[in-house]
Amino acid sequence: MQQKPFTVIGYFEDNGQSVCEHVQANNGIHAFWVAAQAKPTLTMVVALLGHLTECEGSVIFPGEGVVDAKTIIDQPEVFGPDDDEHRYITGNWGHIFAGSKTERDLRFVFDTTAQKVVAMQILTGRGYENATSDAIADVQDSLLTANEDVLENPEENNLEATSELPDWSVGLVSAS
């Protein structure tokens, strides 16, 4: 059987240090056995396919050791969003909805922390009207999968990154 690279993530109970142990194994379960042979005092948590490393950013540890959720929640200055001043991406957008051939004008607010559209209105002959949940899901999917560059570079796409919700969206966001 061809062995594959695995990363076994675990920690040492005596000092709490978290580690990534790289092994070659037949499967994920076998990866634990191989890691146990190399590091017999390691408490193992998960085996992931591939050699992942902390220094390349493919594995992020919350500290030198395990950290409980209460500690993380109590330290938003360490674990909270990096840049709350750019929490929302908002602006006008043209979108072709599933099953349609024409582009529709709309405005939306995307919450970068929650990674979702939190408010959206579509321009109709009567002005802007609140979007349905299906329409919001369609645009959200488009932003996350087909137009990632819009979220990475909003200004280049005539959108605004801001900490403030636009006035038109305030009631919609609190209702969602």
C-alpha positions in Angstrom: 0.0 0.0 0.0 1.3 3.5 -0.9 1.9 5.6 2.1 0.7 9.2 2.2 1.9 12.2 4.2 -0.2 13.1 7.3 0.1 15.8 9.9 -0.9 14.6 13.4 -1.8 17.5 15.7 -1.5 17.0 19.4 -0.1 18.3 22.6 2.2 17.3 25.5 0.2 17.0 28.7 3.3 17.7 30.9 3.8 21.2 29.5 0.8 21.8 27.2 2.8 22.5 24.1 0.9 22.0 20.8 2.7 20.3 18.0 2.4 19.1 14.4 4.0 15.8 13.8 4.7 14.9 10.2 4.4 11.1 9.4 4.0 8.8 6.4 1.1 6.4 6.9 -1.4 4.2 5.1 -4.4 6.2 6.4 -5.4 8.6 9.1 -5.7 6.0 11.8 -2.3 4.5 11.0 -0.9 8.1 11.2 -1.7 8.1 14.9 0.2 4.8 15.4 3.2 6.2 13.5 3.2 9.4 15.5 2.9 7.5 18.8 6.0 5.5 17.9 7.9 8.8 17.3 6.4 10.8 20.2 5.1 8.3 22.9 4.0 11.1 25.3 2.0 13.0 22.7 -1.7 13.4 23.3 -3.2 13.3 19.8 -6.2 15.3 18.6 -6.5 14.9 14.8 -4.7 13.5 11.8 -4.9 15.6 8.6 -3.9 14.5 5.1 -0.7 16.3 3.9 2.2 17.9 5.7 0.8 21.1 7.1 3.1 23.6 9.0 2.5 26.5 11.3 5.3 28.6 9.7 3.5 28.4 6.3 0.2 29.4 7.9 -1.6 26.2 7.0 -2.0 25.4 10.8 -2.6 28.1 13.3 -2.3 27.4 17.0 -3.9 29.8 19.6 -0.7 29.9 21.6 2.1 27.6 22.7 -0.4 25.2 24.1 -4.1 24.4 24.2 -6.4 27.4 25.0 -9.9 27.1 26.2 -12.8 29.1 24.7 -13.4 31.2 27.7 -9.8 32.5 27.5 -10.2 33.3 23.8 -13.6 35.1 24.4 -12.1 37.0 27.3 -9.2 38.3 25.2 -10.7 40.0 22.1 -7.6 42.2 21.8 -5.7 39.0 21.0 -8.2 36.8 19.3 -10.8 39.3 17.9 -10.9 40.6 14.4 -7.7 42.3 13.2 -9.4 45.2 11.6 -12.9 46.2 12.8 -12.7 49.4 10.8 -13.2 47.2 7.7 -15.8 44.8 9.0 -18.4 45.6 6.4 -18.1 45.7 2.6 -21.0 47.7 1.1 -22.1 49.3 -2.1 -24.0 48.9 -5.4 -23.5 45.8 -7.4 -24.8 44.2 -10.7 -25.7 40.5 -10.4 -27.2 38.0 -12.8 -29.4 35.7 -10.6 -29.7 32.0 -11.3 -32.3 31.4 -14.0 -32.1 35.0 -15.3 -30.2 36.4 -18.3 -30.3 40.0 -17.3 -28.2 41.8 -14.7 -30.0 43.3 -11.8 -28.8 46.3 -9.8 -28.7 45.9 -6.1 -27.0 47.1 -2.9 -25.6 44.9 -0.2 -23.7 44.7 3.1 -21.3 41.9 3.6 -20.1 41.2 7.1 -16.4 40.1 6.8 -16.5 38.7 10.4 -19.5 36.5 9.8 -18.6 35.9 6.1 -22.2 36.5 4.9 -24.4 39.1 3.3 -26.3 40.7 6.2 -28.5 43.1 4.2 -29.5 43.5 0.6 -32.0 45.4 -1.5 -32.7 45.0 -5.3 -33.5 48.0 -7.5 -37.0 47.7 -9.0 -39.3 50.1 -10.9 -40.5 51.2 -7.5 -37.0 51.8 -6.0 -35.0 49.5 -3.7 -36.9 46.6 -2.3 -35.7 44.1 0.4 -34.2 41.0 -1.2 -35.6 37.5 -0.5 -33.4 35.0 1.4 -32.9 33.1 -1.9 -31.7 36.2 -3.6 -29.3 36.9 -0.7 -28.0 33.4 -0.8 -27.4 33.7 -4.5 -25.3 36.9 -4.2 -23.5 35.6 -1.1 -22.5 32.4 -3.0 -21.3 34.5 -5.9 -19.2 36.8 -3.6 -17.6 33.8 -1.8 -17.0 31.5 -4.7 -16.9 33.3 -8.0 -16.0 36.9 -7.1 -13.6 36.5 -4.1 -11.5 39.4 -5.5 -14.4 41.8 -4.7 -14.1 40.9 -1.0 -10.3 41.1 -1.1 -10.2 44.4 -2.9 -13.5 46.2 -2.4 -12.2 49.6 -3.5 -11.1 48.3 -6.8 -14.6 47.1 -7.4 -16.3 50.4 -6.5 -17.3 49.2 -3.0 -16.5 50.5 0.4 -14.9 48.7 3.4 -16.2 50.4 6.6 -17.0 49.9 10.3 -20.4 51.5 9.9 -23.6 50.1 8.4 -25.1 52.3 5.7 -28.4 53.9 6.9 -30.6 51.9 4.5 -29.4 48.6 6.0 -29.7 49.3 9.8 -33.2 47.9 10.2 -32.5 44.9 7.9 -29.4 43.8 9.8 -31.0 43.9 13.2 -33.9 41.9 11.7 -31.6 39.2 10.3 
